[in-house]
Amino acid sequence: MINNVNNKGSDAEKFVYNISKDILLEEYCLINPYIKNSDNKEICDLLILFNDICIIVSVKNYSFNGNLERFEKKVFEKSKNQLLGAKRKLEQIKKCIITDKNSKEKEFDVNTTTKFILITLNFGHELESYSIIEFENDSIVHNLDKDTFETILFEIDSVSEIIDYLTKKEELYRKGISLNLIGKEKDLLAWFITNKREFPEKWFNHDASEVILDITGRWDFYNTNPQTVTKREANRISYFVDELVKREIVNLPQCKSIGDYLMSLNRVERRLFALTFFDHYDKNKDKDHNKSFLSRRLTINTFHDASCLMLYYVSNLKEKELDAFLQITGEIYLYKNLVNNKKIIMIATSKDISPIKFGYLERTKPYTKEEIDYYEDIIKKFGWFTSHKFSHIKTQEYPEKNK
């Protein structure tokens, strides 16, 4: 007999939601979502909408009493059908507002959604062996147990990296072969992480119709390796970016632009961003704060298609005047065409660091003569762009341990 007590299911859903929103950011996670002004039926247990990716999660918390066939039917088969139904529903309705039990609302548009990722989370009994991927026509379902789910979220704890891992896992299983693993998915994850976020080429380059991969122990080796410990220590500073989004950006009008860009960075990119920010701060924090001062640092293509302008200011201007001046500074950097794409994220701070000021600028139209004259006058007045100083800040995913 298999028991499915309502409060068990609810507890599992809350656990999955809480860990997801803490790591992936609450802004993107909806618990028990439904389509607004529709039938008010839940789409799934957890929906994650990030940029152009839609992740649909079904959580099952069944007890296992020795009947494996019945357990798999109640957990994996039932969940797969629910996930496929949720995907069809979203594809059919095309564009809608989705709300959840916390009254959070997000817009969904199938025309801007490039990929669906379907996940069954077996929160209850952990099986020794099960299919970690299932196919249904053109859809793929990832089967995860609680331990694997937690490991993935804590080890590659950025939404962009998690999407990358799951997508490449699908590609590994899409090669038209029968792939059998000896080991657990955590071992597969370890291979991926230690192979430059790819799976080994030899796993693809063969003519066999069935492949057995013995990867047992790979996770244990990775998890206890001194290099891994050093990497995790080096990553601590990177969580400055996560906290920046959670505490200061999430409620800003520009959150969609600034927050999405910052959360699109992988963990090493966030580490480099934080190192650059604090390096700029440390080089200016001891300036004479009785005199007005503005230090500018431009990091080009920080966000792949947008750059970041970091500003450190000392000013006696009133708040609105200061904000206007910082805004013009960003506009001038766009005008000077120092970035490949006409997009800039601005982050400005002063001696106390907080509060940090943020801005997002994008320019597509040509400049008028009046604008050109105005910007050139400011550049001449402050003597900007007469010389450029370059700083090189580097980091390795696996830094060498300090001797």
Secondary structure as the mmCIF struct_conf table of DSSP 4:
data_model
#
loop_
_struct_conf.conf_type_id
_struct_conf.id
_struct_conf.beg_label_comp_id
_struct_conf.beg_label_asym_id
_struct_conf.beg_label_seq_id
_struct_conf.end_label_comp_id
_struct_conf.end_label_asym_id
_struct_conf.end_label_seq_id
HELX_RH_AL_P HELX_RH_AL_P1 ASN A 6 LEU A 24
TURN_TY1_P TURN_TY1_P1 LEU A 25 LEU A 25
HELX_RH_3T_P HELX_RH_3T_P1 GLU A 26 TYR A 28
STRN STRN1 CYS A 29 ILE A 31
BEND BEND1 ASN A 32 ASN A 32
STRN STRN2 TYR A 34 ILE A 35
TURN_TY1_P TURN_TY1_P2 LYS A 36 ASP A 39
STRN STRN3 GLU A 42 GLU A 42
BEND BEND2 ASP A 45 ASP A 45
STRN STRN4 LEU A 46 PHE A 50
TURN_TY1_P TURN_TY1_P3 ASN A 51 ASP A 52
STRN STRN5 ILE A 53 LYS A 60
BEND BEND3 GLY A 66 GLY A 66
HELX_RH_AL_P HELX_RH_AL_P2 LEU A 68 GLU A 72
HELX_RH_PI_P HELX_RH_PI_P1 LYS A 73 GLU A 77
HELX_RH_AL_P HELX_RH_AL_P3 LYS A 78 ILE A 93
STRN STRN6 LYS A 95 THR A 99
TURN_TY1_P TURN_TY1_P4 LYS A 101 ASN A 102
STRN STRN7 GLU A 105 ASP A 109
HELX_RH_3T_P HELX_RH_3T_P2 VAL A 110 THR A 112
STRN STRN8 LYS A 115 ASN A 122
BEND BEND4 GLY A 124 GLY A 124
HELX_LH_PP_P HELX_LH_PP_P1 HIS A 125 LEU A 127
BEND BEND5 GLU A 128 SER A 129
BEND BEND6 ILE A 132 ILE A 132
STRN STRN9 ILE A 133 GLU A 136
TURN_TY1_P TURN_TY1_P5 ASN A 137 ASP A 138
STRN STRN10 SER A 139 ASP A 145
HELX_RH_AL_P HELX_RH_AL_P4 LYS A 146 GLU A 155
BEND BEND7 ILE A 156 ILE A 156
BEND BEND8 SER A 158 SER A 158
HELX_RH_AL_P HELX_RH_AL_P5 VAL A 159 TYR A 173
TURN_TY1_P TURN_TY1_P6 ARG A 174 ARG A 174
BEND BEND9 LYS A 175 ILE A 177
STRN STRN11 SER A 178 ILE A 182
BEND BEND10 GLY A 183 GLY A 183
HELX_RH_AL_P HELX_RH_AL_P6 GLU A 185 THR A 194
TURN_TY1_P TURN_TY1_P7 ASN A 195 ARG A 197
BEND BEND11 GLU A 198 GLU A 198
HELX_RH_3T_P HELX_RH_3T_P3 GLU A 201 TRP A 203
TURN_TY1_P TURN_TY1_P8 PHE A 204 PHE A 204
BEND BEND12 ASN A 205 ASN A 205
BEND BEND13 SER A 209 SER A 209
STRN STRN12 GLU A 210 ASP A 214
TURN_TY1_P TURN_TY1_P9 THR A 216 GLY A 217
HELX_RH_AL_P HELX_RH_AL_P7 ARG A 218 THR A 224
HELX_RH_AL_P HELX_RH_AL_P8 PRO A 226 ALA A 234
HELX_RH_3T_P HELX_RH_3T_P4 ASN A 235 SER A 238
HELX_RH_AL_P HELX_RH_AL_P9 TYR A 239 LEU A 244
HELX_RH_PI_P HELX_RH_PI_P2 VAL A 245 ILE A 249
TURN_TY1_P TURN_TY1_P10 VAL A 250 ASN A 251
BEND BEND14 LEU A 252 LEU A 252
TURN_TY1_P TURN_TY1_P11 PRO A 253 GLN A 254
HELX_RH_AL_P HELX_RH_AL_P10 CYS A 255 SER A 264
BEND BEND15 LEU A 265 LEU A 265
HELX_RH_AL_P HELX_RH_AL_P11 ARG A 267 ASP A 282
TURN_TY1_P TURN_TY1_P12 LYS A 283 ASP A 286
BEND BEND16 LYS A 287 LYS A 287
TURN_TY1_P TURN_TY1_P13 HIS A 289 ASN A 290
BEND BEND17 LYS A 291 LYS A 291
STRN STRN13 PHE A 293 THR A 299
TURN_TY1_P TURN_TY1_P14 ILE A 300 PHE A 303
BEND BEND18 HIS A 304 ASP A 305
STRN STRN14 SER A 307 VAL A 314
BEND BEND19 LEU A 317 LEU A 317
HELX_RH_AL_P HELX_RH_AL_P12 GLU A 319 TYR A 335
TURN_TY1_P TURN_TY1_P15 LYS A 336 ASN A 337
BEND BEND20 VAL A 339 LYS A 342
STRN STRN15 LYS A 343 THR A 349
TURN_TY1_P TURN_TY1_P16 LYS A 351 ASP A 352
HELX_LH_PP_P HELX_LH_PP_P2 SER A 354 SER A 354
BEND BEND21 PRO A 355 PRO A 355
HELX_LH_PP_P HELX_LH_PP_P3 ILE A 356 ILE A 356
STRN STRN16 LYS A 357 GLU A 362
BEND BEND22 LYS A 365 LYS A 365
HELX_LH_PP_P HELX_LH_PP_P4 PRO A 366 THR A 368
HELX_RH_AL_P HELX_RH_AL_P13 LYS A 369 PHE A 382
TURN_TY1_P TURN_TY1_P17 GLY A 383 PHE A 385
BEND BEND23 THR A 386 SER A 387
BEND BEND24 GLU A 397 TYR A 398
HELX_LH_PP_P HELX_LH_PP_P5 PRO A 399 ASN A 402
#
